[in-house]
Amino acid sequence: MTNADAGSSLRERLDVIWGAPPGWRGRLQVVNHTAVGQRFIITGFVFFLIAGLLAMVMRAQIAIPGANIVDHETYNRLFTMHGTTMMFLFAVPMVEGFALYLIPKMIGARDLVFPRLGAYGYWCYLFGGLLLYSSFLFDMVPAGGWFMYVPLNDKEFAPDSSVDFWLLGVTFVEISSISGAIELIATILRARAPGMSLRRMPLFAWYMLVVAFMILIGFPPLVMGSILLELQRTVGLPFYDTAAGGNPLLWQHLFWIFGHPEVYIIFLPAAGMLSMIIPTFARRAIVGYSWVVLSVLATGFISFMLWAHHMYTVGLPYLSQSFFSAASLAVVIPSGIQIFSWIATLWTGRPKFEVPMLYVFGFFFTFVAGGLTGVMVAIAPFDWQVHDTHFVVAHLHYVLFGGMVFPLFAAFYYWLPKFSGRVPSKLLARAAFWLIFLGFNITFLPMHLTGFLGMPRRVYTYGWDVGWEWTNLISTVGGFVLTAGIGALVADLVLHFRYGRRAEGDVWGAGTLEWAVDNPATNYNFVSIGPVDDSHPLWSKPELAGRMHRGEYYLADTSSGQRETLGTSTLDGEPQQVIILPKPTPLPLISAVFTAFFFIGILSSLYWLSAASIAATVITMLIWAWQNGSLTPPKLIDAGLGLRLPPHYSTPNAPGLWGTGLTLAGDASLFGSLLFTYYYLWAVWPEPWPASGTAETALLPASLAAAALAASSLIVAIARRGVLLHIGLTAAALLSVVYLVLEYQALSQMAPKPTESAYSAVLWTMYGFVATHIVISLLMNGFVQARQWRGYIDAQRQLEPRVMRLFWHGTVIMGIATYATIHLFAEVI
Amino acid sequence: MLRRLHTGGLIGINLGLIVWSAYFVLLYALMSLGCRYALDAMQALGSNIITVALAAIVITTLAFIGYLTWLAYDTWRHADDNRTRFRAAVAGLVDGISLVSTVWVGAPVFMVTPCY
């Protein structure tokens, strides 16, 4: 048999192993990253089109003074749903979808390391979006703006369920974003091709690594803010009610601690796409790779310290405003480094001017203009003048459309051959670009002037005498041109599936591994996984793609019939394990359906439905976890090229452990938001909070509770295997229940009624948070004991106990931090 | 030990920015708490006590990140493999931008009166 024949036969076997079950039932069970990523992208694009149509109704309404196309309430709903859809249902899912689709192909993996989590994330996203849009059916469409400020969106001013649709729908979607982030970090750090050290990693992977961490840390504050607002609206816990010791600015802080990094969460992936596209068309490696990595890291950190620049007008002291103003200006440095790096790459390369490059130049023009107005609004006195005017609307669209949509469209055209196996029409693509570029600038350039002339954002009409009529009319005309451009782009994308030229191999002559994958991409990406010794392996080794296709490298043996990819070391990409991946299963869909009913139950005040649904979700996930690979004793796997590696579940650094650690990091951010709530409300409340004295701090029962919890952690750490594991875990479970009872008694002494004040509400919410974690820990405890009893845990199979221990310790740390805050701190002050 | 931590892994590479982030939160939180308890009425070293405390934090942070920068530079200079060289280079660049940001964010402490 020749090498080519062997490669072909291997492909047939891989097609069977990695294929989806037939029919629509099979499609619902798909977990492969290529299919899941495509679903994210297509769904995100549909939401983009819907949000665009909402915007066009708004533009038609304010095209001329006194128009009556929609009334003010409808207009409020339109801008709320437009912003919400673009930010939560288009931008973040779209960039995550691209990453889920591309990252394994770029780093030389066959799939993501948690495929079922990716599929679950997609269903959560889809159902969350549908839940939000179902508000139209009930005539309860959110109308309080995409940042849902209180008290406008408290029960008093928004008594129907419209705000609940928003809070629950967005939180549901954020489960998807956070699960995607965990999946991406673990995959990038643990499943790169052999030899792909950090300095050889494609820049898009660096960008997505940073972005995924930003999502993991940045999204939980909004989740916590939403939980608190929902608790205030449904059961009357007064976190944002000034009269009861709460504060509406708390919402603004929590929202913008999420909201400003969100802008960079959207921009950085797009910049990552540019960092892949520009070197390809410049036909040289990027100039200043280390500098670009630096700028991505710096942007990630600095972007978290800008949140209050959205709050310059709420009365912060000047010095505070100066800190945020300075940080807002400092973030220009890393952004500038990237821009100069791209320009230098083009300058020193031999650029080819293909369609994706049109959008790259569209990006340069638009984003730099948006960045410059960003510098203007970063300066507090200027911001005071233009705050909440159309100038800000123009600025944010230049940044977001310029910084994300233009690069995204460049990415569409660049990676389309992977998606469809075809190349679109240049003529239609160019026409679409010019309509979009001109339409965008005709819409938003005059809007700066509209803002300078004093037009506030979010007003549904205006008079003839204010001087805004011409600029608004021009903006509306531009909006229609932009819409025509988007229509042309959609037509081009649709038509190319039938009429596009067949794309063969590395269409653009790119140097990164995704171009070693077939057009369109196969489910398994690579017949064998090749070693990498350069950041552009296809340029340095032109024969690499062919040899990978012929199965000459790692994991070309398909005799196990399992889905496999290589697990490698974090820093240097040294092969360490074979990661065995799950096959198609309906469990992610079933879990997401139950999760949806949990949210529907809260929305419709059917709390029994929520309780039953969450129980069903947990059971589904336990079945999901039970099916993991360690049901059989591990043995070394022949990975090819003379390398024998253990399966992932018998190693001390399996991806599952990483997933748990990352989940805890997100959890810590959620818990940190709750601690912030406590300390913020304490700091802004002028009265003593609470009055000092032992009775109010209940130090004795609380200390006993904390000691019990700490002891449980110690026992969990010691109990490793056999009977000792059973005894230890049972004792730890009992101690955690002791904690729950004693802490309940302590809080009952301190704050008997949670609805009485913001202080009481925070205390009980913190207790509820820790209690929820203890319940999850107990479930994991029981799960580990059940597996031990069935003989699935032994000296080599320790993954589940390790995961449980890590989560248990994380829970105990949060419990102790809660004790330190609500008992020790209260005692000290 | 600090040198190894700083240029040995992903978290260490970001040490400059981690310190900068903690510094930023500390400046903002201390100023807010100082104002809550009206500490700006108290004087020390010829200025109000909040400004003095914040200035001390700025200078200490600058010194520490400056030391980190030197460590990264020294590691980069003596590195005999590309892997270490890359990590030290990125760590040094991160420290550099952290230094600039520390000066930039800290400058208002010396110019603007707190609590107004």
Interface residues (C-beta under 8 A of the other chain):
Chain A: L189 S197 L198 R199 S290 W291 V293 L294 L297 A298 F301 I302 F304 M305 P317 Y318 L319 S320 S322 F323 A326 A327 L329 A330 I333 P334 T570 L571 D572 A683 V684
Chain B: G9 L10 I13 N14 L17 I18 W20 S21 F24 V25 L27 Y28 M31 S32 L33 C35 R36 N82 R83 F86 R87 A89 V90 L93 V94 I97 S98 V100 S101 W104 V105 A107 P108 V109 M111 V112 T113 P114 C115 Y116
